Amino acid sequence: MKTITFRYQPPIATKLDVYLVGDFNNWSKSSHRLNDKGGIYEISLELDPGEYKYFLLINGIKSLDPNADSIVIGDETYSFLKVTSDQEYIYLIPFKIKDKLKLEEVSIVGDFNHWKPNHNPLYKEGRAFTTSLFLKKGAYHYKYLAKGDRWFNEHEIEENIAKIAFDNRSKNSIIDVSKQLNIFIKQELIAYHDSNEVKLKSDIIKFYRYSQDQFEIKVVLPKFPQVQVKLFLDDAIYELDYIASDGNLSAYNKILEIDKLNHLYSYRIAVNFKEFSLYAHKTSLTNNPATYSVFVPLDYPIFSIAKDLHNRIMYQIMPDRFYNCDSSLNPDFKEAYYRNSKNKPKKLSLTKHQEYHHLAKWDNLDILKENPYSANKEPDWFAFYGGDLKGVREKIPYLKELGISLIYLNPIFVAKSPHRYDSIDFKQVDPHLGDNESFKVLVSDLHKHEIKVIIDIALNHCGTEFFAFQDTVKYGNKSKYWSWFDWYKWPLPEIIDQDFKAEDYYQCWWGIKDLPEFNFDLLRESPAENRERDILKTKPNVELVNYLLDAMSFWVEEMKIDGFRLDVPEEVPFWFWQLFRRRMKQINPDIYLVGEIWNDSQVWLQGQYFDAIMNYHAFKDPCVSYFLNDGISLKSFINAISLGLVTLPDQVIRSQMNLLASHDTIRVRRLADNNIKRIKLALIFQFTFIGIPHIYYGDEVFLDGYKDPDNRRPFPWDYQNDTNRNELLEFYKLLIKVRGSHIEFTEGNIRFIEDQHLLIYERWIKSSNQKAIVLINNSDFELDIKEYMRQFPNILLAEMDSPNIFKHGFYIGTNHS
């Protein structure tokens, strides 16, 4: 049996009942409940090898697992899981014979190819014939067949052949393929195989074009021990650099300058082992050295990302909770849509769908945990604290002193709520934050301080006060905006009470009445419309699409922002994001597009959609598990953190938003159980790893917070009065200075060094001998690092128990001054 862990991360932080229902538990809807682990729901099961169908039951609603493949059976769609045995491998077995018989052609024939002549030829290599075969575990009889139908075995031509088993009766050689052989491929990676070839489930070779003549070639192979990977490109030969391994796959790459763009190049990839070689094609590995592929540079569109992003430090701000600078902008709730939700209710009287919007005192945090007016003792989702854009502008000196060079602002559009994802007008700044002119001034001032600005947008839905939705509420199907939404029943009831189910009337995000979803494809309702990638197979809602593209263009053209953080992009059709990317890049080729993707991101980061993602899956989740709560081992951490390194283009890896917390997750302080030492270890890794370090406002001053909305507390501007807050803030400043003053951490490659207890990795520059090393001891073992200190004597930052020995500490050093 194998331990399989099922995880579910909801798109909003909320309390859910999540059950696992499948053929492994007789489709029971109550036997396997997922445990809430800080906003991530999780359960582990012991399963036998086999194929399983299942689904998630979330608050009683059937949902597919976003982390799994799906399968359609009849009219039903299920999540699909294949569990393989640890014994299921394809082994690579080398065969080599000396050419003492002066042979012209030789093939190997045996049980593995049903004794078919010429199915497995050997290839001439100097004075020997060689090949390698892909075989499953088992014992095989075989012989060699030379041209002219001459059969022989090793004993007839080799000396000291005792290592080869031999059947005296049949005169066959025998090979016993077992798990003791150390070169193998996991069956779960393989789509097909015969003895000459293995076809993998994912592409092996990828070309990415970054500029007119700059290309990356990336080769992703099964994890092999000590191999050399070479590219033969016409007459040129390049050795590829090893990047990393995620435990199953290893990646190699090379950045190439190619000037003949319209030339048809022939190429092959050689994977050289100690005893034999394999040859890689787009999706297959073969033992045939004679096969080549072709490459035409002009066939590849340019995939460009702003060049200096990897040098920057990102800081995320929720405007309402950062700094209240201008009290004249504080919400007064005079807008018509607050008419039924601004009078103070009686205590414990608010029920579902009832709201109380009000301005809270900056230090009133209790309401974010439990609203005193809520009958269900829920937190207060509707309180404003009065932060504004002037507050951000006022705190530019603080941001500069910290070392920030990229600001990410949560939504700033006109909206009813303090989080402002319920947009009322996509082209206007909320008047309680400022106005369009004050935002323009803020962006200009930030640019003068060399700080870029990206803003948060949610284009899958709007707010109920959005002009188009209000028109449909009033006029029904006579509204010219009727097709912008999926309506199921109209008109709305006169009174919205606690029994009102918005999803019975119109498609809304997660059943939240305030967030009606847009209808992008007139052929399909949501969520089916989100899965179609080809715009030619859809009927685009042209008026809606043009409105959204024009509205977002306004912020790039007129307000001069530098990018967008794209909220829940999986709930918008793929083809829309292609149009979006094309339009924004036409306006500003250096625009930064980062998507909120919580799971595997490969499909989003190949040049068609985004430049980067919020790196939850291959950064935040493993960092939290390893550094903050001992959830995974060192080996598992390195495998998990290497997933992005293995699967993504080099420039994307360097542009990822590497976060430890956000407005959708529990605060770092709470995850670390107030342990600053643990937080420091996570920060060391964050600021010395490849990608853009992201800081969620307040984390740098030890701001606490559980789930939304408690994780959106006002910034504690009295932080100077708290020793812990100041200690952590100074540590952030030190790390940012170290990163900014040493090119290895912004431009360098990374190489993990295997160790049982220490997390060790080098950052190095290819063009020089310049290296930095990072050692992090997240264990209770006292470890001696004097040998590493000898090789990297220039100490940049260290926290150790003695000059050479430390536990739960770190050492950052370089080999140069």
N, C-alpha and C positions, 0 to 999 in steps of 0.2 A: 504494500500500500504506500501511497505518497501523501504527504501533507499539502493540501491545496488551500490557499488563503483567498477568500473572496472579500473585496473591499468596495465600498460605495461612498463616494464623496458628493453630497447634494450641492447644487449650484448656489443655494442660499443656506446660511447657518440657521437651522431650525430643528426642533425636536421631532423625530420621525419614528415610526414603527416600521422596521425593515426586516423582511423575512426572505429566506432562500427557499425556493420551491422548485423541485426537479425530480427526475426519475431516480435519483440516488436516495431520495427520502419518500418515495411513493407519492410524490406530489402533495405532500403535507403542507398546509398553509400556516402551521403553527409550531412545528417542531424545531426549526432552525432560525432563531432570531439573531440578527447581527447586533453586536455590541457597539455602543457609542463610545468611541475613543477620541474625544476632543473634536467632534464634528465629522470624523471619518468613521463609518460603520463597517464592522469587520467580523468575520468568523472564519475559523480554520476547520477543515474536515479531512479525515483520512479516507482516501478513495483508491479503489483498485484500478489498475490500468484499464482503459476502455473509453468509450465516447458517451458523453452525457448531454442531455437537454435540460434547460432550466430557465427560470426567470426570477426577477426580484418582485416582491410584493411590498409596495411602499404606501403606507397608510391605506391598505386595501386595494391599491391600484396596481395592475400588472405592468411592469416596466422591464425593458431589456437591460442587461448589464453593459454599461458603456465601455468596459474594459475587455469585452469578449467579442468573438465573432458571432454572427447570427445565422440561423438556418430556418428556411421556410418549409413547413410540412402542411400540405393542404392549404387551408386558409389561415393557419396559425404561424406566427414567427416566434422562435425561441432563441435564447442565448445558447452557444454551443461550446463545449469544452472537451478536448482530447487529453487524456492522462496517459502518458507513456511510461513504460517500465524503465528503471535505471539501467537495465541490461540491454536495452534496445539501442544499438549503435551500428554504424557502418564503419568498419575498420579499413585503414589504408595499409595494404600489404605490399612491400617492394619485392620484386623478383629480378635477379641479375645473374647472368651466366657469362663466362669467358668464351670468347670466340675461338676456341682451339680447333674447331672443325672447319673453319673458313666458310661460314654459312652466309647466304645472301638474305634470306628471309626466315624469321622464326616467329611462331605463335605459341601461346600457352593454352592447353586444352585440358578441361577437367570437369568435375562435378558442377562447378560454379557457372559453367556456360553450356551445360548439357553436351559436352564433348563435341562442340561445333568447331571445325577447323577455321582458322583465320579470324575468329571473332575477337580474340585478344592478341593483337600483334605485339611483338617486342620491338624496341627501337634501338638503332645502332648508336652506341656511345663509346667512342674510342675503339678499344679492342674488346668490347663487351656488348651484349644485348640487355636491355633493361625495360621494365615497365612497372607499373603499380596498379593493383586491382582494389576495387571497393567491394569488400566481402562482409557478410554478416557472421556472427559468431557460429562456429561449428568446425567440423573436420572435413577436409576436402582431399580427394585423390586427383592427381594431375600428371601430365607429361608435357614435353615440348615436341613441336612438330616443325620440321624444317622443310623448306621448299624441296619438292621431289618426293614428298610423302615419307620422309625419314623421321621415325619416332625415337626419342631418347629421353633420359632423365639426368639429373645432376651427377649421379654416380658414374656415368660414362665419360664425363668431361672434367669434373672438378676433383681436386685433391682435398683430403681431410673433410669429407662430406658428412661426418657423423651427426652434424647438427640437423640434417634433413631426415625426417622419418621416412621409412621405405617399406613397401609391401613386397616381399620376395616372390609371392605367388603371382601377383598381377604386374610386377615391376613398375608400379606407380609410386611416385613421390607423394608424401602426405604432409599437409600443413594443418595445424590445429589453431584456429583463430580463436583467441580468448581475450578476456578483459585485461589480461596482464600486458597486452600490447598497448603502448602509450599514445598512439596516434589514431584517433577515431573521431567520428562526427555523430552527434546526437541525432537519433532518428526523427525527433520532433522538428528539426530544422530542414528536413529533406522532403521535397515534393515527389521525387522519383529517383531511382538509381538502377543501374546495371553494373556489371563488373568494370566497364570502361569509363563510366560517367556518373556523376551525381548532380542532380538539379536541385538547387536550394529553393526554399519558399520565397526568399527575398532576393533582390538584385545584388550581385557581387560587385559589379563595376558601375560607377557613376561618374559622369563628367558634369562639372558646374562651371559656368562662364561668368566671371565676376566683372570683367571690363572688356574693352575691345579685343585685347589679346591675352588676358590673364585667365587661366583655367585651373581648376583643381580636379585631379583624378583621385577618387576615393575607392579603395578596394576593401570590402567587408567579407571576411572568411570565417569559417568555423574556427574555434580556438585551437590553434596548433602550437606545439612546442618548438621554439627556436627555428623559425623559418625566415628566409630572405625573400622579399617580394620585389620583382623587377618588372619594369615597363619597357618593352621593345617597341618604339614608335618610329617607323621607317628605319633609318640607320642609327638613330639615337637610342641610348640605353640609360634608364634612370632607375636608381634604387629608391624605393618608397620608404618613408619613415613610419615606424610603428607608432600608433596613437594610444590605444587602450584596448582593454577587453572587458566585456560585461559578464564574463563567465561562460557564455555560449559562443559569442562572436568576437572577433578581433578586427580592428580597423587599421589601415595603412593609407597614407596619402602622399601627394606631391603637388606643389604649386608650380605650374608651368607657364612660361611665356611663349606663345605660339603666334608667329607672324604671318604664316601662309594660311589665311582664314578660309579660302575657298579650295584648299587642297584636300584630296582624299588620302588620308593617312591609313596605312595598315599597322595594326598593333596586336600585341599579345601580352598577357600577364603571366609571368613564370613564378611559381611558388616553389622555391628550392628548399628541400629538406636535406639532411645530411647524406642520405642514401639514394634519393630519387627526386624527381620534380613533377609537379602538376601544373596544369595550364588552365587559367580562368577565362571564362567568357561571361556574358552579361548575367546569366543566372546559373551557370554550370561550371563544374570542375571536371577536367578530363585528363587522361594520361597521354593524349596525343599531342606531341610537340609541333606538328605540322599545320595546325589550324590557326588562322588569324581572323581578326575582326577588323572593321573599318570605322573611321572616325572623321567626320567633316566638321571643322570648328563652327562654320557658319550655320549649321543646323541647330545650334544651341543659342537660345535667347539670353541676353544679359540679365543676370540676377544681381542687382546692385543694392547695397545697403549703405547707409551713411558711414563714412570711413572712420570717424573718430569716436563712435559710440563706446567702444570697448575701453576707452580711456576715462569714461565718466562714472560718477557715483550718483545713483538715482535716489530721490527722496519723494515719498508719496504723501500727499496732503489731502485730508478731507476738509474742505474749506470751512464748514460750519463749526468744526471742532479744533481749529488751529489757533486763531487769535482774533478776538473781537476788538477791532481797532476803532471802528466808527459806529457808535451806538445809535446814530440817526438812521442806520440801515437795518436795525433790528426788526424782525418780523412784527407787524402790528395786527396781522390776521384780518385786514379789511377786505381782502379779496373775496369775491362772491363764493368761491368754493370752500371757504372756511365757515360759512354761515351756521352750519349745524355742528361744528366741532371746536368752537373756541370758548364756550362757557364751561367754567369749572364744574365737573360733575361731582356727585356725592362719592364718598370713598366706597371702593369695592362695588361700583355700580356699572362700570363699562363692560359691555358684552361684545361678542364677536361682531365686527364691522362697525362698531362705534369707535370714534376717535376723539382725542382731546389734544389739539395743537396749542402749544404754549411756549414761552421763552423761559428756559431754566437758568438758574444761577450757575456760574462757571464751575463752582466746586460741588455742585449737587450731583453726585455720582450714583446715589442709591436708586434713583428712578430707572437707571439703565439695567439694573438687576431685577427690580420688582416695582411695577407701577402701582402706587397706592390706590389708584382709582379703578384698577382692573379687577373684575369679578373673578377672573381666572389666575390672578397674580402673575400675569405676564409682564415682561419688561416694557418700558415706555419707548415705543417706536417713533413717536410723533413730536418729541421735544426738540426744540431748536436751542442752540447755545449762542448764536449770533456771530460766529466767525465770518470773516469777509475777505475780499480780495485786498483791501487796504492792509489787513492784518498780515497777509502773505508778503506784501511789498515792504511793510514795516520791519519784517523779520529777515530781510535779505542779508543784512550783516551777520546774523546768527547762522544762516545757511552757508554763507561764504566761509566763516570761521570754521564751521564743521567740515567743509571741503566738498560741498554739494555742487554738481555741475549739470544735473538733469532733474527737473521737477515733473512729477506725475500728479495731476490734479484730478481728484474724483469729480463727478459731474458738476457743472456750473450753470447748466441751462435752467430757465424758468421751470419751476416744479412746485408741487404741493408739499412734498415731504422734505425732511432735512437731508436725506441721502441723495435726493434729486435724480434718481434713475427713472422716475415717472415724469418724463419730459413733457412740458406743455408747449414749448417753442424751441425748436432746435437751432434757431439763429439768434437767440437773445440770452444774455447773461441774466440770471435771476436778480431782480432789483434789490434783494436783501443781501446780495454779495457785492453789488456795485452795478455797473452797466457795461455796455460794449466798449465804451471809450476807456473806462478805468481798467478793463481787462487788457486792452491794447497797450496802455501805458505800462501795466505790470509786465507784459511780455517784453516790451522794449527795454525796461529797466533790467530784467533778468538777462536779456541778451547782452546788455552793456557789461554785465558781470560775468559773461561767458557761461551762462546757465541756460540750457535749452528747456523747452516746455512741451509736454504732451498732455492731452486732455482725454478724459474717460467718456466713451459714448456707448450707449446701448441702442442698437438699431433693430433688435428683434421685436421691441415693443415701444409704446409711448405711455403717457399717463391718460387717465380718463378725461382730463380737462383739455387734452390736445384738440385743436380746432376741428380736425377731420373726424375724430371719434365723436365729438359733441354734435357734429352735423348729422352723423348716422343715428345717434340717440334720438335726435329731434325729428328727423324726416324718414328714418327707416330706409327701405330699398329705393326710395326716390332721391336719396342723397347721392351726389356725384362721387362721394368717397366711400360708398357702401362696399365696394370690392376691395378696399384697403384693409378690411378686417374680415374674419370668419364669424359671421353671425349665425346662431342656431335658432334663436327665439327672440322675437321683438313684438311689442316694446318692453322696456324694463319695468319692473313693478314700481309703483309710486313710492313705496317705503322699502328701503334696503334694511332688513332686519337680520338677526343672527342666523336665520334659516336660509338666507339667500345664497345660492350657489351660482357664482358668476359664470363658471364654465358651462352651465346649462344654457346660457344666453349667448355668450361669445367666447372665442378662444382667448384665454388669458394665461400669462406666464405663471406656471405652478398653481393655477387656481386662484391667484391673487387678483381681486376685483379691480385694483387700481392700475393694473398693467396689461391692457389689451394688446394682443400680439398683431403684428402686421402680416398681411397676406401677400407674399412675394410672387407666388406662382398660381395663376388662375386655373390651372388644371388640377391642382392638388391642395388639400388642406394641410395645415400644420399638424403633426411634425413631418409628414411624408415629404413635403416640399423641400425640407432641409437636406435630404440625402442625395438629391439629384445634382450631379456635377456638371452635366452638359446642358448649356443654355438652349441648345437647338432642340432638346427634348422637353422643353417647358413652354409655357405661355406667360412670359414675364408681365408683371403688373407695371407697365411702362411708366404711368404717371407717378406711382409711388416710388419706384426706383429712381426716377429722375429727380423727384423732390429730395430724397435722402442724399443723393450724390451732390446735388446743388448746395444743399444745406451744409454738408461737410466741407465742400470746396471753399465755402465762405470763410471757414476758420483758418484754412491754409493760406488763401489768397489775401484776405483782408486783415486777419488778426495775426498772421505770421507765426502760427504755432509750428512746432517741429515734429509733431507726430500724434498718433492716437493710441490709446489703450482700448481694445475692442472687447466689450463685455459680451459674455456668452455667445461667441461667434458660431458655435456648433448649432445654434438655433436660428441661424440665417443660412439660406442656400449657398453652397460653395460658389456657384456661378456669380452671385452678387459680389462676393469678395474679390473675384477676378476683376469685375468691372470697377470696383472700389479701388483696388490697387492701381489699376491702369490710370484712372482719373487722378488720384492723388500724386502718383509718381510723375505724371505729365506736368503738374503744377510745380512740384518740388521733388526732384530726383532723390534728395537726401531725406525725404520724409521717413519717419520711423513708425512702422506698423507692428504692434505687439498684441497678440491675441490671448484671451483668457482661456487657455486649454489646460485642463487638469490632468489629462492622461497622455498616452503616447501621441507625440506631436509630428511624426514624420510627414504625414500627408499634407500638413499645413505649411511646411517649411522647405519646399522644393522650388521656390521661385514664382509660384502662381498666386499665393495668397498673402502670407505675412513674412516679416523680417525676423521675428522672434516670437516667443511666447512667455507668459508668466511661468517660470520653470518649477511648477509644483512637483511633477512626476519624477524628474531626474535631478532635482536639487533639494527643494524644501522638504519633501517627505523623507528621503533618506537622511538628511541632516538632522531633522527633528528626532527621528528614530534612533540615530546613532549617538548624537551629542547630548540631547536633552532628556531622553527617557529610557536609554538602554534597550531599545526595542529590537535592534539588529546587531549582528556581529560585525567586526571590522571587515572581513571578507565580503559579507553581503553588502555592506556600505559601499565599498569600492566598486563592486559589480553594478549596484544601482546607480551610483553617481556617474559611472562610465557609459551608461546607456546612451545619453545624448552625444558623448564624444564619439561613440561608435557609429551612430546612425545618421548624424546630421552633417550638413556642409560646414566647412571650417569657419566661414564668416558668420554663419548663423550661431554656432557655438559661442563665438566671441561677443555676440549681441544679445544673448539670452538675458532675461530679467531674473536674476538669481535672488530669490526672496526667502526669508525665514518666517515672515508673517505678513498679513494684509488685512484689509477691512472685512474680509470674508472668513478669517481664521482666528483662532485663539492667540492671544499675545505671547511673545517669546518668554516674557517673565513668568507667565502662568505655566507654560509648557515646561519650563526648567525648574518649576517649583521654587522660585526665588533664588536659585543657585547661580550667582554671578560667574563663578569659575566655569561652570558648564557653558554658560552663554558666551564667555570669552573664547572657548575652544571652537564653538560654532562660528563665531565671527572671524577667527583666524582663518578658518577654511574658506568662508565666504569671500573674504577680501584678498585671498591669495590664489583663488581658483580662477578658471577662465570664464569670462562673462561679465555682466554689469552688476555689481553689488547694489541691492535695493534695500532701502531703509523705510520702514513704515513709521510715519511720524510718531515720535514719543518713545519708540523702542530704545532710542539712544539714551534716554533719561529714565529707563527702567519703569516705563508706564505699564501698569497692570491692566488686565482685561480678559474676560472669558469670551463667550460667544457673542455674536452680533445681537444687540447693539452695545453690549458692555465693552467690546473691543474697540469702540469708537468714542472713547472718553476724550474730554477736552485736554489739550496739551497743558502739562503742569509747569507754568512759567515761573513758579517758585522753586524750581528744581535746585537752585543754588543752596537751599537750606537743608538738603538731604545728602548725606555722605555717599550712599550707594548710587544715587542718581549722578552725582558728579564723577565718581570713580568710573562708571560705565561710559559716560560722555567723553571723558579724557581718553579712554581706551579706543573709542571710535575714532577720535581725532588722530591718535597715533597710527592706527591701522591705515587710515586714509592717506596719511602722509607717506607711510612706507610704500604703499601701493603706487602712489603717484610719483615717487622719486626713484623707483627701480623698474626699468623697462621690462624686466623678466615677467612681472606680474600683469602687464597690460599687453605686451606684444609676444611674449614667449609661449612655447609649447609646454605640455605637461607630461610627466612620466611618473607613474606610481612605482614605488619600490616595495617588493613583497617583504612583509615582516609579520610575526605572529601577534605582536601587541601594539607596536607603534604604527601610526598612520604617517607614512613618509612619501613625499613626492618632490620632484624637482621641477622648477620652471626654468626653461633654457631658451636661449636665442640661437637659431640655426646658424646664422652668419658669423657667430663668434664663439668663444669658449666661455661666454658669460653665463653663469648659472646661479640660481638661488635654491635653497633647500628649505622645506618646511617639515618639522617633526612635531606631531601632536600625540601626546600620551593621554588617551581617554580611558585608562585602565587603573587598577589599584597596584600594578606592578611597578617597582622602582627599577628603572631602566637606565643603563649606562650609554651615553651618546658621545663619548669623547672622540671616537673615530670620525663621526660625522662633523664634529666641531673642528677637528684637525683639517678636514677637507674644505670646510666652509667656515673659516675663522672670523669673518666680518659679521658680527652679531647685529641684526637689525631690530629684533624684538625677542625677548625671552622671559619666561616665568618658570623657574626651576627651584628644586629643593636644595641643591648644592651645585658646585661648579660643573659637574658632569652628570649628575643623576637627578631624575625627576619623575613624578607621577602626577597625573591630572594637570600637566603643564604643557609648555610648547617652546619651540626654538625655531627662529627664522634667521638664516644666515646666508651669506654669499661667498663666492670664491674670489671676489675682487673688492677693492675698496671703492 
